[in-house]
């Protein structure tokens, strides 16, 4: 794949919030998770974990924790990407908290792109009540949920959202 093909791959991906009831193969989930395992991480500590949720009752509870966002219930799977503070803090102390969140974010992004490569749809969902998600999934205190990544077969929006010009984000040398 050359750089223009890669840019095309990235630009045709969009967040999907309307899913069909069709399930996805366990092999597709395994592939997505395997791709996440290749993500860079601080000190190669891989301070992230993921809870794969396919149970309908659990997805309903996560939907409620995500302020009633319906796509959380509809998607075939929810990958709850979490930062594992202890894993990173063991080497980096308090700074490891930030590194764990960064590791989880990068791994979640790899999962989203891997789903796209498998012709599946996804939606990164960051709006949720952390304590409710903790309760639903029984997360230990040193684990922080970073995103609820909805994965499935869906109905993409009819048009891609307009993006800011890259030049609006870039500063050379100084702000």
C-alpha positions in Angstrom: 0.0 0.0 0.0 1.5 3.4 -0.9 0.9 6.6 0.9 -2.0 7.7 -1.2 -3.8 4.3 -0.7 -3.2 4.6 3.0 -4.6 8.1 3.1 -7.6 6.9 1.2 -8.1 4.0 3.7 -8.0 6.6 6.5 -10.3 9.1 4.9 -13.1 6.6 4.0 -13.4 5.5 7.7 -16.1 7.1 9.7 -17.7 6.7 13.1 -20.9 4.6 12.7 -23.7 4.9 15.2 -26.3 2.7 13.5 -25.6 -1.0 13.5 -27.4 -4.1 12.1 -28.1 -7.0 14.5 -25.6 -9.2 12.6 -22.9 -10.8 14.8 -19.2 -10.7 13.9 -16.9 -13.7 13.8 -14.7 -14.5 16.8 -11.9 -14.6 14.4 -12.5 -11.0 13.5 -12.3 -10.0 17.1 -9.1 -12.0 17.5 -7.6 -10.2 14.5 -8.6 -6.8 15.8 -7.0 -7.6 19.2 -3.9 -9.1 17.6 -3.5 -5.8 15.7 -3.8 -3.8 18.9 -0.9 -5.9 20.3 1.4 -4.4 17.7 0.7 -0.8 19.0 3.6 1.2 20.3 3.7 1.8 24.1 5.7 3.6 26.7 8.7 1.5 27.6 7.1 -1.4 25.7 5.0 -2.0 28.9 1.7 -2.2 27.0 -0.2 -0.6 29.8 -3.6 -1.3 28.3 -6.2 -4.0 28.7 -9.5 -4.6 26.9 -12.8 -6.2 28.0 -14.7 -7.7 25.1 -18.5 -7.4 25.6 -20.9 -9.3 23.5 -23.6 -10.2 26.0 -26.8 -8.3 25.3 -27.6 -7.6 29.0 -24.1 -6.2 29.5 -24.3 -4.1 26.4 -27.6 -2.7 27.6 -25.9 -1.7 31.0 -23.0 -0.1 29.1 -25.5 1.8 27.0 -27.1 3.2 30.2 -23.6 4.0 31.5 -22.9 5.8 28.1 -25.8 8.2 28.7 -28.2 6.1 26.6 -26.2 6.1 23.4 -28.1 3.5 21.4 -25.2 2.3 19.2 -23.6 0.8 22.4 -26.5 -1.7 22.6 -26.8 -2.2 18.8 -23.1 -3.0 18.0 -22.1 -6.7 17.8 -19.3 -6.1 20.3 -18.1 -3.4 22.6 -14.3 -3.4 23.2 -13.8 -1.5 26.5 -10.3 -0.3 26.2 -8.7 0.4 29.5 -5.5 2.0 30.9 -3.6 -0.3 33.3 -1.9 2.2 35.7 0.0 -0.3 37.7 1.7 -1.8 34.7 3.1 1.6 33.7 3.6 3.1 37.1 5.9 0.2 38.1 8.5 1.9 36.0 7.5 5.5 35.6 5.8 6.4 38.9 3.1 9.0 38.7 4.0 9.8 35.1 3.0 6.3 34.3 -0.7 7.3 34.7 -0.4 9.5 31.6 1.6 6.8 29.8 -1.1 4.2 30.5 -3.8 6.4 29.1 -1.7 7.1 26.0 -1.0 3.3 25.6 -4.7 2.6 25.8 -5.6 5.3 23.4 -3.0 4.1 20.8 -4.2 0.5 21.2 -7.8 1.6 20.8 -7.0 3.4 17.6 -5.2 0.4 16.2 -8.4 -1.6 17.0 -10.6 0.9 15.2 -8.3 0.8 12.1 -8.1 -3.0 12.2 -11.9 -3.2 12.3 -12.0 -0.9 9.3 -9.5 -3.1 7.5 -11.9 -6.1 8.2 -14.7 -4.1 6.5 -16.4 -3.6 9.9 -17.6 -0.4 11.3 -16.7 1.2 14.6 -17.4 4.2 16.9 -15.0 5.5 19.5 -17.2 6.5 22.5 -15.6 8.5 25.2 -18.8 9.9 26.8 -19.7 7.5 29.7 -19.9 7.4 33.5 -16.6 5.7 34.5 -17.9 4.4 37.8 -20.9 2.8 36.1 -18.7 1.1 33.5 -16.4 -0.1 36.4 -19.4 -1.5 38.2 -20.8 -3.3 35.1 -17.5 -4.9 34.2 -16.0 -5.4 37.7 -12.9 -3.4 36.9 -10.2 -3.3 39.6 -9.2 0.2 41.0 -6.0 0.4 39.0 -7.8 0.0 35.7 -9.4 3.0 34.0 -11.9 2.7 31.1 -10.7 5.0 28.3 -13.2 4.3 25.6 -16.1 2.1 24.6 -15.3 1.0 21.1 -18.4 -0.2 19.3 -17.7 -2.8 16.5 -20.1 -4.3 14.1 -21.7 -4.1 10.7 -23.6 -0.8 10.3 -24.9 1.9 8.2 -22.2 4.6 7.6 -23.3 8.2 7.3 -24.3 9.2 3.8 -21.5 11.8 3.8 -18.2 12.1 5.5 -17.9 14.8 8.1 -15.9 17.9 7.1 -12.5 18.1 8.7 -10.4 21.1 9.6 -7.5 21.9 7.4 -4.3 20.2 8.7 -2.6 23.6 8.6 -5.1 24.8 11.3 -3.5 22.3 13.7 0.2 22.7 12.8 2.8 25.0 14.4 6.4 24.9 13.4 9.1 25.6 16.0 6.8 27.4 18.4 3.2 28.1 18.9 
